[in-house]
Structures are given as C-alpha cells and as structure tokens.
Amino acid sequence: MRINDKVSVITLGCSKNTVDSERLMKQLELNDYRLINDPNSADTVIINTCGFIEDAKKESIDTILKAVGLKQSGKIKKVIVAGCLSERYSSDLQLEIPEVDVYFGTENYEGIVKELGGELKYELLGERVLTAPSHSAYLKISEGCDHPCSFCAIPLMRGKNHSIDINSLIKETEFLARNNTKELIIIGQDTTDYGKDIYNKRNLAELLTKLSEVDGIEWIRLMYAYPSHFPDDLMEVLANNPKVLPYLDIPLQHISDDVLKSMRRGITSKKTKELTKRLKENIPQLAIRTTFIVGYPAETQKDFLELCDFVEETRFDRLGVFTFSIEENTTSYLLGDPVSKKQKESRKQKLMEIQKKISLEKNQSLIGQEMRLLVDGIEGDFYVARSYRDAPEVDGEVLIPKSSAAIVPGGFYMGRIYDCNEYDLFANLDN
C-alpha cells in the first residue's frame, strides 16, 4: 500500500457518472491507492462533477469550494476535478477556482491515474468498485449522443455517440455477476442508438440477448431509450426474453407538435402516440416510465393542456417532470426563458397531480397479485424491495413488514400485495 495516498472520490449527478467513478476507483485500487469515503481524512479528493442543469452546476461548484477549503486548511493535499462540469467549463473553472490542482473532462481515467503517479490497467477497464449494494448495478453501454435536442447540453460535455463493443460489455457483466450482481440496469445517453457507430446498425436487441446469457444475471432493465427510432427487434426482446424485464424508460419530453419541433426531437405527436400504443400492444405487462419538460420557451398554455390530456389518456406507469432550465450554447438558449418560475412550478405540480391519481389507481389494481421482488435493504420496520416495475431511486418501492419472514437483502422473493399508496406497494411474503 502506498504511503499517504488515501483517495476520496465524490460522485455527483447521474448513474452514468456513478459508473465512471466506479471504473476510476478500481483503477486507483489496482495501483495500490487506499479508497476512503470521508474526504476530510483523505490525501487527495477527486470530484466527478455534473453540469447538466443549473442546480447540478451549483452543487458541483459548492462541492469543489468545500474541497478547496479542506486543502487550504491543510486537511488534504490535492484536489482533482473531473466530469461534465469540468469538460464544459474547464477554462472558466481554472480562472475562477485556480486552487484546484488539475481539471479533467469526462472518462479521462488514464489522465487522473497518471496525475497520481499510477498506470492505467487497460485490460481491467471493465472492472469496478461497486459503490451501491452489488445485487443491482448499472451497465453503461455507450457514451455521448448524436441528437440535436435544443434544450440539452449533453453533446457539449459527452460528445457524439460512441458505443462500447459487445465483447467488452459481456466481460464487464461477467465481472459484475461474479460480484453478486443479479439486476443489470442498462444506461447510456441514448441506449437505442447502441451499435450504430461501430456495427453500422442499431443492435441493442442483440446486446441484451447476449447479456441475458451471462450466468447469475436474472433481471435486465432498460433505461434512456430514445423514441424516434425505436427498433422493432428490441420490442421482441422486451416481450419474449424472460430475463429482460417488461420495463422501459423512454423520455418523451412533450407531445405538442410545435414544442417537439422546437425541441428538435425528431418525432411528431402522432408517431409518439403510435409508438406508445404499439409498445403496450406488443409487450404484455409492460411498465413504461417517461419524463416531460414543462415551461419550455415555445410551450403555450394550449400546448401544456395537450400534454395533460396525453398523460391522462396514456396512463404511464411512472412519470417524472422537469422544469425547463436555460442552458448556454444550446439552440434553445436563443429563445430565452419567457415562462416564469412560478408558472413552471404550477405546470409541474398539475402534471404530477394527474400522474399521482393514475399511479394510485394502477397500484390499487395490483392488490392481491403475487409478484417477484428483489430486496434492496431495510428501512425502519420494513424490508425495502422492488418489483419489475421499479427502477432504483426513481420509481416506487415494495415494502415488506419485518415480521413477515426472515429476508436476506439482495435476494429474490415471491410476495403478495396487500395494500398501497400513490407510489409504493405493501406486500407479505408467500408461505
């Protein structure tokens, strides 16, 4: 073990950043650095930043300033900043916070390891230090995005889409399975674009099929699917592969043609409705999660009411709402930010109230049903579990009273739903 080389990695932002940090942490571990959680006790603090929206940027800046304060007080020796904010605003950050020792962009594992005096172990890049319970892990299958969405700064930070080859992903999945991963959560900026750049075709369906053949993996959950070019063969895998869950995260963002056109989403209202209909018809028991943006500059009250009607008619299983955040250097920046914060929040609240009613009705329809549950842990008087309908952190939970049985977190159990609220279910284990 190296002397005085204790490293604390702070991860901000999305699950894609989590995977980046886990890969970096494994490389540091392979170079005999000691990983610790408490930055106050570290020699070096590495901050993997997020720069997606204003609140995330503020959190990243605040975290950097706290680390710089630790350095100035002599508690730590080095501060390294990486990730999306650093990729996007490197020059500005160097001017504004020069106390940081070095800034890196996204996925620069080699640069960071070399900065600390180590060497990148290329052959082990698929290995990770899992920072969450190992039974559920994210698998990032691609980086970057080719879409020109007007509101999104991701291409500025992550670049164009580039896929990781299937063999490397299988190897990473095998590593995860050896480390007790049972649920694989597929992520990327646009997972349905997978393979287009390296195989000259979108072959997410083939990838999921091969990943499902890895021993130990029991659930595969798909996130971040883009609606404008949804592959038919992917629909078949979601419907027929028993390990690929009938669950789909597909951010639609809006339904008004005028707003979709201004957003540069590459899809119309009609095609969006046709896709959601086909998905429901072709995939039995499908749970659909989506997200929408309200308060976009081109969104009129009429557009918003059209969105409300669409949500009421379609009855999504899971729904998230974001208020528009103006981002410099995006095409929507030229439109300004004419919708007031109060109006944005009002629209968000109204849409979530509609969804709250739908969610309660859907949960009530599940009472009495038996479901396979993956137990994540314990909170208070309950074991906390999830069904196939629930992605971690963003969806609901299934709560099992502690008195019902002896349960091991990370295991699968059959439970019967006996009660619910708007977002969570309550279950007893079947005897």
Secondary structure, 3 states (H helix, E strand, C coil): CCCCCEEEEEECCCHHHHHHHHHHHHHHHHCCCEECCCHHHCCEEEEEECCCCHHHHHHHHHHHHHHHHHHHCCCCCEEEEEEHHHHHHHHHHHHHCCCCCEECCCCCHHHHHHHCCCCCCHHHCCCCCCCCCCCEEEEECEECCCCCCCCCCHHHHHCCCEECCHHHHHHHHHHHHHCCCCEEEEECCCHHHCCHHHHCCCCHHHHHHHHCCCCCCCEEEECCCCHHHCCHHHHHHHHHCCCEEEEEECCCECCCHHHHHHHCCCCCHHHHHHHHHHHHHHCCCCEEEEEEEECCCCCCHHHHHHHHHHHHHHCCCEEEEEECCCCCCCHHHHHCCCCCHHHHHHHHHHHHHHHHHHHHHHHHCCCCCEEEEEEEEEECCEEEEECCCCCCCCCCCEEEEHHHCCCCCCCEEEEEEEEECCCCEEEEECC
